C-alpha cells in the first residue's frame, strides 16, 4: 500500500497538482499501523535517502532546497532495483540558501541568549527542483534515524522524527507536496520562498508557515500599480504551476475590479517545447498591449527572454513579480537589456553581517568525502578534480575573488528569509524548552516533539538583527511588505535595481502604497510612463460605443445625436461613461446614469459586457 500511495503522489506532482487528501490518508494509515504496536521492530527497505549536507546536534532541523535544477527521471523496467535518480545543473543560488541556513544555525549555537547549552544540527536534502523528489526528501526527514540510531540497525517504529521542523522548499508546488505529507503528523514546515496564496489554507496545510509574504497581497498590489499609472490594456504571462496560476488568477480578479482589461493571457513552463515559447513570443509581439505583466518563476522566464532576445528589443514596458524582479543573473546579461525600465514588487532587501565571510570560507576540504562540495567547487571555478580535458582544480582558488549568484550578498532578499525561518524555529524551541524546564522536575529528561514546536511557532514573536519583527497570523503568514523596484541603467551601462516605492499591508488601505514617481525610469529610458490603453477617452461631443466582442476598454467614439451633448470624461472601466445627455433645452431621451446598478450592463472578468441582471 505504501508503494501505491507514493506512486499516486509522484503522479499527481508530475502533473502539477497538489496531493489528494486520500493519498495522504493512505500514507497516514500505513504509518499509524506501524506505530500502533510499540514492540514492533522496523527495518529500512530499499536504499536510504541521505542528506547532502548534515551535522548532528542536540536538536536537528531538516531542510529541502533545489540544489540542482533538473532531475533525470527514468522509466524503470521493474526487473532490477531502481537506481537513485541523478540530478544535473548545479544551482548556486539555492546553495547559498543552504549555506545561509548553516550560517544561522552556527550563529545560534554560538549565542548565549538563545538555546544556551544546546546545539542545533541540520540535515539538508536536495529536491533537484522536482516536487516528486521534494516529497522523497520529506519522507526521509520523517523517517530518518535519530542521533542514537543507525541506518543499518532496526529501531522502534514509534519513535519521533529526527528533525523537529523543516525549512523549505523554494517552489510553491514542492511546498504543497511536502506540507500535504507532513501536515497530518504536525511537523512544522517553514518556507522562505513559496508564495502561493493557496498555502494559507489551514485545513489543507495545518503545519505550514512562511517568512515571505503570500501572493494574496502581491497580486492585488500589482493590479493597483497597473491602475495607478493609467494602464487599462495589458498582456499577462504566468508560470504554468501553482505559483503562476494562482498568482495570476488573483491578479486577473483584482485587475477586473480596478477596471483593467487583459488583451491576452499566456502560460508557460521551463520544460515546454520551443514551439510553445515561440508561440508566446508571437502573441506578445503582435498584440497591441504595450505593458506586459510577467508573473513567472526565474526558471520559466529565462527561456522566454532568450527567445525574445533573438528578435531584438520588443519595446514593451515590463511589470514583474518578486520571483525575478531582483534577479542579478538577468540584469547582468546584456542580451536582456530590453528589461530596462521594468517595475515590480520585490521582497525588501536585508543585510546579514558576517554572511559574506562565511560564504567565502566554504571549501571542499571541510568535508573531503562530500560530493556536493566538490561539485560546487568545480562548477563555480570551471575546473575538475579529475583533470582530463578540464582545468585541474587545485583547491587554492578563492571564492572572495568571484562574483556570481553564490557570492553576491548585495541582494539577500530571499536568503534573509531562510535566515529568519531558522530563527523562528529556534525561538519556538527556546520558548518550549523554557516552559518544559519550569514544569518538569530537574531530574527528569526533557522530551520535546514536532507537535510541541508547531504549537509554539503559532505564538512566536521576535525581532531579527535585520530589524524585522516576525510573527505569524492564523494562516501562518507574515505581514506583507514589498519594495517597488525599478530597473535603471547606470552611466557605466549596467542595470541596477532602485527602490522607488513601498507597499505595506499593515497600513490603512489608503496608505499602503507610496512611491516617488520622479525617480522612475520607463521602457527605453523614458522619463514618462508609456500609454497603455485600448482606446483613448472620447472627445467632447461624442460618446463611447463598445466594440462588439471586445473588452469594455475598447470602444469607438460616436457623435452625440442632435440635441444631445457630452462634455464629461468618465472612468474607462464604466461602459456608460462619456454618454450623451440632452442639452439644457431638451427632454431626457434615455434613463439617467443614477438608475439602480442591477439594471446597468455588467462586466465579466475579462471586461466584456454581459446584459444579465445582478441579483
Helices and strands as residue ranges (DSSP letters): H 2-14, H 21-35, E 41-42, E 53-55, E 59-65, E 68-72, E 86-90, H 92-109, E 120-126, H 131-143, E 155-156, E 163-167, H 172-183, E 189-191, G 197-200, E 208-210, H 215-228, E 233-239, H 242-257, E 261-268, H 274-286, E 291-295, H 298-310, E 317-320, H 328-331, G 334-339, E 343-347, H 355-360, G 364-367, H 371-381, E 383-384, E 391-392, G 399-401, H 415-439, H 450-459, E 461-463, E 469-471, E 481-489, E 495-504, G 509-511, E 513-515, G 517-519, G 523-525, E 542-546, E 555-559, E 564-565, E 581-582, G 597-599, E 602-603, E 609-610
